């Protein structure tokens, strides 16, 4: 029997990536990236040139289809694989990335009468213009004592589904009116591939306030937000939510024309980039936390039971792995910290030294910082250069560096920033553990683990936990391919469940970062200092950071 | 009648400077700098090569005499002035810079049997090896409830006279025994010029615990420190202290050989560099604070009455201007901050830009920072990179920067550091005002005012006070010349008092930095935030800075 393959397609912010994977081993046979022609639309609309307001971020849904037309045929070609041997397709997406469509799935922006209307386009996850609507959603929820608010750490974000929906209604009631359906782009893409409209449990749970046991917030709540929104679920969405790991349908005739794949090829229910990376990081059980480490960190951990964990981003039953609660938390500034530091704070002498030695400045800083012992710099930082997501959920917090002297060197500041992000992760780990969600071990994926071994060791030392790294450098696409293999099912050469798929298709590197006892001892003391500052500045004892932001805002 | 002149000699850390001044106008006719051959001796003794321990800093008294042999003749020559027209000489010195000598004034280090003994040499102001002795002096003073401790903000320094004296006794009792006299180098130099041993009220008051009304601490206190020290005042010093502004004597025959000046030329009582700058900055009355701004700031203000001001360095009746109380406070890190920042935190791109534009990096940072409005950066710093002198008197405090975001630019940090030092000055100004010592206006001298107009404006805005700058760039030497003219007296063509001398010989620039009302309004709010952090980290609510230093110390 010939080898069987699955394809995962990962839709990022700037491009889509297709990955062709050997179902039996998880071997990554071929990959291809297709950059979106219209990229992130944040200044003016294509064609019409209509100007966007600040904080807007849109996309063109046709760019998603183009990924199937180019990147998928490309991996078949370069992998030398016959379409007959591809048994399943899965996708993952940024979220909440949503759009208004007609009943047949046509995006409103593709209709001539709406083409020059910003609200007719896809609102990208980082569209941040719906803050007033998010505020209204939060205050109304508190006023009506909505229990679901607790599932999201007590506050929902301007990035989420109903913030964006309410903004459309507020600013473009005609678009709201004209939209037969409002849905996540990830579900829309699956609809285009299969001809079947489905809604996945992951985005419904994490972004649209749905839960398996309680469904959506009641109509009365939506009515309180805006009377026109009372029946939004039944009019523009659906109450039928499909758990992650199911088959959505088979490829349509049109989709086979785009991709070159066979009609009827199994397609998995839609998924989200961060969440689909969890089984690709070998994690399908409780106790191991997956950290997707890049410019920011997304922390995900599975739990057998439902627990309220204050300050996390949310938890969803069936949200990551069917049958388990998927808990999500995050740090908003990690890799971004180091990029900021290198751009703004590294002296010319260091740049010259790195150049002379033929290494990158990041590499040289890591080398110099690695020579320092824990505690040796005398520095302590709060890693809030971009606010704090978990567990304080406060975008108005700002960065702090304490302990500088005239002898302080750049590599000491650099290391203090790394340590601060590690303390931030430890706060999250402890929040989970203190609230009934065990975290015994850490698994890292994303860009950072490849780049900075010192950072990995510091995370192990600070958290006192073993830290492992995924073998794949493209875990979201791999995870999507795994779900494709599950959608195909055992009979077709795939797997009966994501648990089984993970056993064969996902792998870790041999390298393990183990906590060094004498480092952990010092870091325990430094972490106690971090927590004291964290609570003093983050929990209201001294709101100086917010007052400075207010004064700053008044000067502009 | 021919023009009359006075010469001021300013003894710095690395060199001595002679300044020839027109007595009638204060015009600076000629100046000459003589670097000390042995400079700061902090590694090994000259000739013998005996190694010094860490924190030691010595000088060679013969280097002081060499200044009279070279720099004084040089100003006469280059100024084209006849020795007959020089009516007086004054000097000023670093302090406490002290040495052990024989009864005839011979420094012990000039005697063959002591030449290779470190304790026989001059201990420079920044000799920091007497901390254990300073601790003993402080704890003993508190135990014996010594009231004089309050005059020095509750704590005396390892740099001061009895710390150094006790170190000699502790570590080299033979040197202590062999020394007939222990005295400040500034008094020793006057002795060498005039043949008369005198002790000035400035160093006696600020460095040797003397006060006009109460004299020195009682013998019982010295006995409690060490029984051998019981009679130190009467055995090695004197209780006869001469107020600033008096004539010490006339130039000896030997001194005329060194200098080329006439025998009998009036010589003023010895003085200290910072304090002598006050009348040279036109200040001889209450209400105007003089700030000597360089790597650090020394703040001096005159008061008509005696007041305890917590956290200042000290106050001395007749210490600066006869008949008034001279109050002194300080900030330990000002110019040093900016030097640290430029060396460690300015990115290569900025260096390239400055180079391209042909300006210094300091100049470019000032230019960029000047474009920001108060409060615009959102940053706030505590200026404790080198501890805090006034008003917290705590070397173990460290620097803090708060409010950073991913958009924070180097010039914003640079400006925040300038602002932090201005807040530090405002704390001192308010400490004086709240305790009965008025400060209505500021007068700046030293290196910084010339270099950074933005800094000057920020100080005016933050303190809400007018800031003026001295016309002279060498205020200590000018002040010394002024006291030389006073020592000569009116009949000889000089002045009857320092008040009169200041009216004619000292000048301010026309330029005045006036507080801008809308800036001051914002800075008032930022200063309130500064104070809250200052007190939280500086007064014991959270001793994290000290704990970090302790952890750091344990790693070494």
Contacts between the chains, C-beta under 8 A, distances in Angstrom:
chain1	res1	chain2	res2	distance
A	333	B	406	6.8
A	336	B	406	5.7
A	340	B	406	5.1
A	340	B	408	7.5
A	343	B	347	6.6
A	344	B	347	5.9
A	344	B	408	6.9
A	344	B	409	6.5
A	344	B	410	5.6
A	345	B	345	4.9
A	345	B	347	6.7
A	345	B	410	7.2
A	346	B	347	5.9
A	346	B	348	7.3
A	347	B	343	6.6
A	347	B	344	5.9
A	347	B	345	6.8
A	347	B	346	5.9
A	347	B	347	7.1
A	347	B	348	7.2
A	347	B	351	7.9
A	348	B	346	7.3
A	348	B	347	7.2
A	348	B	348	3.9
A	348	B	351	4.1
A	348	B	352	7.7
A	351	B	347	7.9
A	351	B	348	4.1
A	352	B	348	7.7
A	373	B	555	4.6
A	374	B	555	7.4
A	375	B	548	7.6
A	375	B	551	4.1
A	375	B	552	5.9
A	375	B	554	7.1
A	375	B	555	5.0
A	376	B	552	6.1
A	376	B	555	4.4
A	376	B	556	7.4
A	377	B	552	7.2
A	378	B	398	6.7
A	378	B	548	4.9
A	378	B	549	5.9
A	378	B	551	7.5
A	378	B	552	4.0
A	379	B	548	7.4
A	380	B	544	6.9
A	380	B	548	6.0
A	385	B	404	5.6
A	385	B	405	5.6
A	385	B	406	5.2
A	385	B	408	7.7
A	386	B	405	6.9
A	386	B	406	5.5
A	398	B	378	6.7
A	398	B	402	7.0
A	398	B	403	4.7
A	398	B	404	6.0
A	398	B	405	5.6
A	399	B	402	7.6
A	399	B	403	7.2
A	399	B	404	3.5
A	399	B	405	6.6
A	399	B	408	7.7
A	400	B	400	7.1
A	400	B	401	7.1
A	400	B	402	4.7
A	400	B	403	7.8
A	400	B	404	7.4
A	401	B	400	7.0
A	401	B	401	4.8
A	401	B	402	8.0
A	401	B	404	7.2
A	402	B	398	7.0
A	402	B	399	7.6
A	402	B	400	4.7
A	402	B	401	8.0
A	402	B	537	7.9
A	402	B	544	6.8
A	402	B	545	6.9
A	402	B	548	7.6
A	403	B	398	4.7
A	403	B	399	7.2
A	403	B	400	7.8
A	403	B	545	6.3
A	403	B	548	4.9
A	403	B	549	7.9
A	404	B	385	5.6
A	404	B	398	6.0
A	404	B	399	3.5
A	404	B	400	7.4
A	404	B	401	7.2
A	405	B	385	5.6
A	405	B	386	6.9
A	405	B	398	5.6
A	405	B	399	6.6
A	406	B	333	6.8
A	406	B	336	5.8
A	406	B	340	5.1
A	406	B	385	5.2
A	406	B	386	5.5
A	408	B	340	7.5
A	408	B	344	6.9
A	408	B	385	7.7
A	408	B	399	7.7
A	409	B	344	6.5
A	410	B	344	5.6
A	410	B	345	7.2
A	522	B	551	6.6
A	522	B	555	7.4
A	525	B	547	7.8
A	525	B	551	6.1
A	526	B	548	7.8
A	526	B	551	6.9
A	529	B	544	5.0
A	529	B	547	6.4
A	529	B	548	6.8
A	532	B	542	6.4
A	532	B	544	6.7
A	533	B	542	7.7
A	533	B	544	6.8
A	536	B	536	7.8
A	536	B	542	7.0
A	537	B	402	7.9
A	542	B	532	6.4
A	542	B	533	7.7
A	542	B	536	7.0
A	544	B	380	6.9
A	544	B	402	6.8
A	544	B	529	5.0
A	544	B	532	6.7
A	544	B	533	6.8
A	545	B	402	6.9
A	545	B	403	6.3
A	547	B	525	7.7
A	547	B	529	6.4
A	548	B	375	7.6
A	548	B	378	4.9
A	548	B	379	7.4
A	548	B	380	6.0
A	548	B	402	7.6
A	548	B	403	4.9
A	548	B	526	7.8
A	548	B	529	6.8
A	549	B	378	5.9
A	549	B	403	7.9
A	551	B	375	4.1
A	551	B	378	7.5
A	551	B	522	6.5
A	551	B	525	6.1
A	551	B	526	6.9
A	552	B	375	5.9
A	552	B	376	6.0
A	552	B	377	7.2
A	552	B	378	3.9
A	554	B	375	7.1
A	555	B	373	4.6
A	555	B	374	7.3
A	555	B	375	5.0
A	555	B	376	4.4
A	555	B	522	7.4
A	556	B	376	7.4
